[in-house]
């Protein structure tokens, strides 16, 4: 079915730096954007539609659906939630993870990149969504994260332990066999590990190189949870395409990332969320580690931003969890702006840059002719005030109304 969104202002997020399209219109043919422009320019196309095919947006600001690059649909933080997760049945886990995915879609996150999920539940949900059995966001899945024995994440149920280059190669191939779209490693310690520091190097160069080789041979990208600058540099030398968190980024790291065109998904929220962690019963040691990392985490992000590292938004929280008075996904985008990003750049990090990271920019990430009609809208411009994202009240995926 053809339809046209009219009486709207459009933020294309196409990376061309142009001004928003005021008094715009978007023609949608079934699930794809057919034309975008000022309403007066598309008037000949509008005249061919009947009134039921016109959707008056009431002056709202329309942009591409948000794309969250760091999500665990089965997230269970250390404490009561993690203890309960170990006792979950497959069915309980599936329903909980699916609810988290659907809630994200209703909040305007039309695309999720998962980075390690219990029992590869992300892959099961993706299959059901793609088959039309359930409604949900688009999913770009890692299956289980690959870690060293006793490495970051071992206490949870979303990782696969391995050792040595051939062990890592085999573990990566297991994720690929299950249908993973990309691969996630953990190469340093992290906030959620009691007996490790964030700077601990946990994977050898040989292990990372073997994992990269297995992923790239299959045409997949590979990313890594990484905290320390030295480990990040070794990981990039091994061929990593992206770094998650980057808690302690130094100038040399920035130069290396730029030279190798390595993405950063900074997840700024995770080191500035004391109240969030206390409300969820996280242990004091985890809260302390998070807060100690906060200042350097932000400084590292600012160095990466100033140095020209390509940045994509990711929450490392469930996108719709309540966090500092709003949903986690909106607050993470606000942190990008508070860290020095221009609102337009923060929106790009949450749309087109994320699509580029996942290799799907030809079909997603901007309001452009030929791309999927994954769109969101809000009453006021997020370019004027990024907090206007909090008022988002319209969500469309592939031309189908999800919320509005």
N, C-alpha and C positions, 0 to 999 in steps of 0.2 A: 504494500500500500504506500502511496505517496502522501506525504504530509509536509507542512511548512511551519516552522516556528517563526512568528512575526512579533513585532513590537518588543524587540530585545536589543541589548548591547552585547557585542561579541568580543571576547578575549581569545584570539585564535591560538595563542601559545605555539606558534609555528617557528619560533626562533629567528624571525626576520627583523624583529625590533620595531615593527610598525605599531601605529596607534590602534586602540580598540575600534571596532566598527560600530558606530553609533546608529541607532534606528536601523538595525540590521535584520536579516532574515536568513534562515537556514532551510534549504530544501532537502528532504530526506526521501530516498526511494527505498522502501522496504527497510533494510538494516544499514544502509550506507548513505553518507552525505553526498548529495548530487551537486549542490551549488551553495556558495556562501557569499554574502555581500550586503551592500546597503539595500534596504527594502525597495527603494525606488528603482534600483538597478535590476532587481529580480521580479519587478512588477509583471513583465510578460509571462513569466513562469507561474506567478501567483494567480493570474487571471484564468489559467487553465484548471484551477482546483475549485472544488465546491466548498462551502463553508465548513463542513465537517472535517475537512482536511487541513484547516488552518488552526494552529494552536497559539492563542494570544498569550504572550509571556509577561504581560503587564509591566514592561520596562525592565525586566530582570537582566542580570548580567550572566551570560552563558559562556561556558568554557569547557574544555575536555574533562572527562571523568578523571578523578584522582587515581594515581598509581602508587601504591605503597610497596616499597622494595625490600622491607625486612619484617616479615610476619611469620609467627609460629601459630597456626590455627589451633594447635593442641597445647598452647602455652600453659605451663603450671610452674609458678615461681617457687623457689625453695621455701619450705614452711608447710602449712596445712594443705595447700593446693597440690603441691608435688607429692605429698604422702597419699592424698586421695587419688591422684592420677595413676599411681602404681596399682591400685585396686580396681580400676575401671575395666569394664568389659569392652569388647570391640564395639558393641552397639552403643554403649554410653559415650565412648570416645567419639564415635562418628557423629552422633547427634550434637554433642557439645561443640565439636569443631565446625560442623556445618552451620550451626547457629551463629558462630563467630564470623563465618564467611558471609552469610546472608545479611547480618547486621551491618557489616562493612559496606556491602553494596547499597543498602538503604541510606547510608551516611554519605554516599557519593564516591566511594572507593570502588571503581568499576574493574580494577585490575590489582591482583595481589601477587607478589613474588614471595613464595615461601622459602624458608632457609633452614629447614630441619623440623620434621614433625613425627610424632609418635606413630609407630607402625605404618608409616607412610600414608597416613589418613588423608593428607593433602592430595595425593594422586588419585585416591578413590573418589574424593569429592569432585575433583576436576573432571574425571571421567563421567560422573553422573550429570554434571552441569553441561558438558559438551554433548551428551546424548539427549539433552532436553528433559531428563527425568526430574530435575529440580532446578529452581532458579538460584543463580549465584553469580558472583563476579567472575571475570576471566582469571584463570590461575596459571602461574608460571612456577613450576614446582621443583624442589630439590630432593624430595623423599627424605631420607635420613642424612644428617650431617656426618661427615667422616672425621674421626678424631683418633688420637693416639690412645693406647690403653691408659685409663685413668686421666685422660685429657679433659679439657673444658667441655662440660655437658655430660660427663659419664654418669652422674647421679640421676639424670633424667632418663627419659625413654625415647628421645628423639634423635639419638646419635648411634653410630656404628663404630665400634673400636677396631683399630687395625694397627699394625706395626710393620716397619720396613717398607721399602719401595714397592715390593710386590704385594704386600698386604694392602697398601693404599690403593694400588692399581686395581686389585680385585674388589675392594670395597666400592670404589667408584663405579666399576663395571656392574656391580649389583644394583646400584641406584639407576644406572642407565637401562639395565634389563627391566627394571620395574616401570620405566617410562619417564624418568626425570628429565626436565627441560634444561636444567643446569645443575652444577655441583657446588656444594658448600663444604669447606674444610674449617676446622678450628685449629689455628697454628700457635696461639698463645693462650695464657690464662685469661680469666675474665672476672666480671663483677660477681657472677652467680656461682663461683667456685670457692668453697671454704678453704681448701688446703692448697691454694695456688695464688700467685700474684698476677696482676694484669700483664706485667712485663715478662712473665715466664715464657720462654720459647719452648714449644712442645712438639713441633714437627721438624724433622731434619730437612735439609735442602733436597736430598734424594727422595724422601717421601713426597714432598710437594711437587717435585719435578715429575715423578711417576704419575701422580694424580692429574696434573695438568696435561700430561701426554695422553692419558686415557680419555679425559674429557674432550680435548681438542681434536683427537683422532675421530671422535664421534660427532664433531661439529657442535659441541656444547661449550658454553662459557663456564668459567669456574671462579668462585669467589672464596674469601676466607674471613672468618672472625679473626681480628688481629689487633693487638693493643700496642705493642712496642715498635719503635721506629726501625730497629735492626731486623726484627722479624718481618716487618712489612717489606723492607728492601729485599730481603732474601726471597720472600714470596713473589715479588714482582720479577726478580731475576729468574725465578722458576717458571714464570709465565702467567701468573694470576691476572685475571681481567678486572677484578674489583676487590676492594677492601671494605669490610664491615666494621663500623665503629671508629677505628683509628684513634684510640684514646690519647696516645702520646706521639703525635706527629711532629717531626722536627723539620727544619728548613731543607736538609738533605733529602728527607723523605719526599717532600713536596717536589723537589727537582726531579727525583726519580719517577714519581707518579706522572708528572707532566711529560717527561721524555718518553715514557712507555704508554701514554694515554690510558692510564689506569683510573677507573672510577672510584669514588668514595661514597659510601652510604653512611653518614655520620651518626645517625640515631642519637641526637643530642639529648633527648628526653631521659635516657636511662641513667644519666649521671646527675640529674637534678630533679629527683622524684621521691624525696623523703616521705612525704605524706602518703603518696600512692603506695609505697612499699609497706609502710606501717599499717595502712588500712587492710592490706592483704596478708598480714601476719608474717612478713619476711623477717628472718633473723637479724639481730643487730649487726653481726659481722658483715652482712651483705649491704646493709644501709650505710655502714661506715665506709666500706670500699667504694661504694657509688659516690658518696659525697666527696671523698678524698680525690677522686679522679675528675670531678666536675670542672675545676678551673682549667687544668691542662687540656681536658677534652675540648672545651670551647676554644682555647687558644690554638690548638691544633687545627680545628675546623677553620678558624679565621686565617691561619697560614695557608691552608689548602685553597681557600676561597681567593685570597689575594694572589696566590701563585698560579691560578688558572687551572686547578684540578677540576675535572668534570664531576659534578655532584648530583646525586639522586636522593630523593627523600625516602626515608624508611623509619618506622616507629619503634620496632622491637617491643612493642606493646600490641595488644589487640586494638585495632584501629578505633573501635567504639568504646573502649573503656573510659570511664570518667577520670579525668586527670586535670587538676588545676582549673576547675570550673568549666571545662568543656570536654570534647572528645579528644582522645590521644592524637589522632591523625591531624586535627586542626592545630593542636598545640605544638606538634612537632614542626609544622610549617611556620608557625609563629616564631619558634626558636631559631629557625634558619634566618628569619628577618632580623630578630634581635641580635643574632650573631654577626650581622653585617650584610646579608643578602638584600638586594632590592626586591620588593614584593613581586615584580615581574619575573625575576630570576628564581625566586622561591616557587612560583607557580610552574615555571619551566622544569625545575627540579622534580616537581610532583607530577609531571605530565610527559612532555617531549623527551627530556633527558632520561627519564625512567624508561620510556619506550626504546630509546637508543641503547640503553644498557642491556635490555632484554632482546634486542634485535628485532623489534616489532614496529619500528617507527614508520614503516611504509603503510601500515594499516591503523595505527593508534597514536595517541599522544598530542594531537592538535585538531582544531576545527578546520578541516580542509576537505575539499572535494576528493572523493575516492576513498576516504577513511570510514571506519565503522562509526556509526552514530552513537557513540558513548559520550553523553553530555550531562553536565550539571548546571544548576543556576541558583542565584541568590538575589535578594532585593537590592543590595548595594554593592559597589565595586570593591573587590579585594585588592585592587591596585591602589586605591585610595587609603584603605585600612585593611590589613591582612586579616584582622579579626572579623571582618564581614563574612568570611567563610563559615563562621559559626552559625550563621542564619541560613545556610544552604537548605533549600526546600523543594528542589526539583532534581530528579535523577532519571536518566534514560540510558538504557543499554541496548545497543543494536537496534535502535529505533523503537524499542518497546518501553512504555512508561513504567518505571519502578516506583516512583514516588513523585507526587506533584498534584 
